[in-house]
């Protein structure tokens, strides 16, 4: 089900199947609330259960990397090979003490690169057992890969706050998200979102009166003057 279909369904339920050309509840407003509730419910569900469903995950496919000056990256020695994504990673849902980046690794989706906290990066060259292993970390929405000499592309997956942000990214010649894409949400969570929106943010708007006199202004519930 697409985000447009979800928003139209909620708007139809709020209006009891009735609509007009001067509908004062905008479709964009409904979409915003759907995304807001989705992010909130995902965070709550993870805090309670510690697991996530693959139906929430989105794939950024191949992100290009560029080599950067390691000396300006968390005080790493200059001989360290540090690569950075050319493009920013979309803002993710906030989990407990970490971002909801679910996978960083090879473009075939198999070889995983561990994600570490950025404040620990300066100690990586002194790790006796894993100093020669690749590590990934985030700084200001960019993803960095330590010890990634020669690595040109990387695959990143995650649970993003606004799934529509992926419309700006290329996935095999197409946008990673468009209006025809399935919205990343399971049906049971969609039911909770629909109930929350109908009983909360849109309840007050749904009880107001739509315009019926073709003047783009909401009617005030008073009878029209007699001719």
C-alpha positions in Angstrom: 0.0 0.0 0.0 1.4 3.4 -1.0 1.5 6.5 1.3 -1.1 8.2 -1.0 -3.5 5.2 -0.6 -3.0 5.3 3.2 -3.6 9.0 3.4 -6.7 8.9 1.1 -8.1 6.0 3.2 -7.7 7.9 6.5 -9.1 11.1 5.0 -12.1 9.1 3.7 -12.7 7.6 7.1 -12.5 11.0 8.8 -15.0 12.5 6.4 -17.3 9.5 6.4 -16.9 9.0 2.7 -17.8 12.6 1.9 -15.5 15.1 0.3 -15.5 18.4 -1.5 -13.2 20.5 -3.7 -12.7 22.8 -0.7 -11.6 20.1 1.7 -9.8 21.8 4.6 -7.9 18.7 5.7 -5.1 18.5 3.3 -3.6 15.2 2.1 -0.1 16.5 3.0 -1.3 17.0 6.5 -2.5 13.4 6.8 0.8 12.1 5.3 2.8 14.1 7.8 0.8 12.6 10.7 1.2 9.1 9.3 5.0 9.5 9.2 5.1 11.1 12.6 3.1 8.3 14.2 5.1 5.7 12.3 8.4 7.0 13.8 7.0 7.2 17.3 5.5 3.6 17.2 8.7 2.1 15.8 10.7 3.7 18.6 8.3 2.4 21.2 8.1 -1.0 19.7 11.9 -1.4 19.7 12.2 -0.1 23.3 9.7 -2.7 24.4 10.8 -5.7 22.3 14.3 -5.0 21.0 13.4 -6.3 17.6 12.3 -4.8 14.3 10.5 -6.2 11.2 12.1 -6.1 7.8 8.9 -4.5 6.5 10.1 -1.2 8.0 13.5 -1.3 6.4 14.6 0.6 3.3 17.6 0.1 1.1 19.9 2.9 -0.2 21.6 0.4 -2.6 25.1 1.6 -3.7 26.5 4.7 -2.1 29.7 6.1 -3.5 32.7 6.7 -1.1 35.5 9.2 -1.3 38.8 9.1 0.6 39.2 11.8 3.2 42.0 13.1 5.4 42.2 10.8 8.4 44.0 13.4 10.5 40.8 15.5 10.4 38.6 12.5 11.3 38.6 11.8 15.0 42.3 12.3 15.4 43.2 9.1 13.5 46.8 8.7 12.3 47.3 10.0 8.7 48.3 6.5 7.4 44.8 5.2 8.2 42.5 4.7 5.2 39.3 6.5 5.9 36.5 6.8 3.4 33.3 8.8 3.5 29.9 8.7 1.7 29.6 11.5 -0.8 26.0 11.9 0.1 24.4 12.3 3.5 22.5 9.4 5.0 18.8 10.2 5.5 17.8 10.9 9.1 16.9 7.6 10.8 14.3 6.7 13.5 15.9 7.1 16.9 16.5 3.8 18.8 17.8 3.5 22.4 21.2 5.2 22.3 21.7 4.6 18.6 20.5 5.3 15.1 18.4 2.8 13.2 21.0 1.9 10.6 20.4 -1.8 10.2 23.1 -2.7 7.7 26.4 -1.4 6.4 28.5 -3.5 4.2 29.3 -4.9 0.7 27.0 -4.0 -2.2 25.9 -7.6 -2.4 24.3 -7.3 1.0 26.3 -10.1 2.5 29.6 -8.9 4.0 28.7 -6.8 7.1 30.8 -3.9 8.4 30.4 -3.4 12.2 29.1 0.0 13.2 30.9 1.7 16.2 30.4 5.0 18.0 32.3 7.9 16.6 33.9 8.8 19.9 35.7 5.4 19.9 37.2 5.7 16.5 40.5 7.3 17.7 41.3 4.0 19.5 40.7 1.7 16.6 44.4 1.6 15.4 45.5 0.3 18.8 43.0 -2.5 19.0 45.2 -5.7 19.1 42.7 -8.0 17.5 40.6 -5.9 15.1 42.8 -2.9 14.1 43.0 -4.2 10.5 39.2 -4.7 10.2 36.8 -2.3 8.6 34.6 -0.3 10.9 31.8 2.1 10.1 30.6 5.2 12.1 28.4 8.3 11.6 29.5 11.9 11.9 27.0 14.7 11.0 24.8 12.5 8.8 27.8 11.2 6.8 28.9 7.6 7.1 32.6 6.9 7.4 34.4 3.6 6.9 37.7 3.1 8.7 40.5 0.9 7.2 38.6 0.7 3.9 41.5 1.2 1.5 40.2 1.0 -2.1 36.6 0.6 -1.2 34.5 2.6 -3.7 30.9 1.7 -2.9 28.9 0.6 0.1 25.4 -0.6 0.8 23.4 0.9 3.6 20.0 -0.1 4.9 18.0 1.5 7.7 14.7 2.6 9.1 14.3 6.2 8.1 12.1 8.9 9.7 10.7 10.0 6.4 10.6 7.2 3.8 10.1 9.8 1.1 13.6 11.1 1.7 14.8 8.2 -0.4 13.3 9.7 -3.5 16.5 11.7 -3.8 18.7 8.6 -4.1 19.3 6.4 -7.1 18.6 2.7 -7.0 19.7 0.9 -10.2 18.7 3.8 -12.4 15.4 4.6 -10.5 14.5 6.6 -7.4 14.8 4.5 -4.3 11.3 5.7 -3.4 8.5 7.2 -5.4 4.7 7.7 -5.2 4.2 4.1 -6.4 6.4 2.5 -3.8 4.9 0.5 -1.0 5.1 2.5 2.2 7.4 0.6 4.7 5.0 -0.3 7.4 3.3 -3.5 8.5 -0.5 -3.6 8.5 -1.0 -4.0 12.2 1.0 -0.8 12.8 -1.1 1.0 10.2 -4.2 0.2 12.1 -2.8 1.8 15.2 -1.7 4.8 13.3 -5.2 5.2 11.7 -6.9 5.0 15.1 -4.5 7.5 16.6 -4.9 10.1 13.9 -8.7 9.8 13.8 -9.0 10.2 17.6 -6.3 12.8 17.9 -4.9 15.4 15.5 -7.7 15.2 12.9 -10.7 14.9 15.3 -11.1 18.7 15.8 -10.8 19.4 12.1 -13.2 16.6 11.2 -16.0 18.2 13.2 -15.7 21.5 11.5 -17.8 22.4 8.5 -16.6 22.2 4.9 -17.2 24.9 2.3 -20.3 24.4 0.2 -20.8 27.8 -1.4 -17.8 27.7 -3.8 -16.1 30.7 -2.2 -13.1 28.8 -0.8 -14.1 29.9 2.7 -15.4 27.5 5.3 -19.1 27.8 6.0 -20.0 28.8 9.5 -23.1 26.5 9.9 -25.6 29.4 9.5 -28.4 29.2 7.0 -28.0 31.2 3.9 -30.1 34.4 3.6 -33.4 34.0 1.7 -33.5 35.4 -1.8 
